[in-house]
Amino acid sequence: MQKFRKHIRKAPSGSVPGPSGLSYAMMKEWPESVLVRAHAAVQVIWEEKIIPVCWNKKWLFPKPKIQPD
């Protein structure tokens, strides 16, 4: 639980959320009860070795290169 909490705190707050719409900034605002439940869910996923299908999807938005003036 301590590692989970630490990784959330260290994550970049300005990053863009993925398909779920959940951002690190949102996770940093979770109350302790939500943090505990999220950790329990991730722990089950880890122990059962079952990766949710939606975790295999990513959004990619290429950023065009801009020539300096």
Long-range contacts (C-beta under 8 A, 24 or more apart in sequence): 1-36, 1-39, 4-35, 4-38, 4-39, 4-42, 5-35, 8-35, 18-58, 18-59, 19-54, 19-57, 19-58, 19-59, 20-54
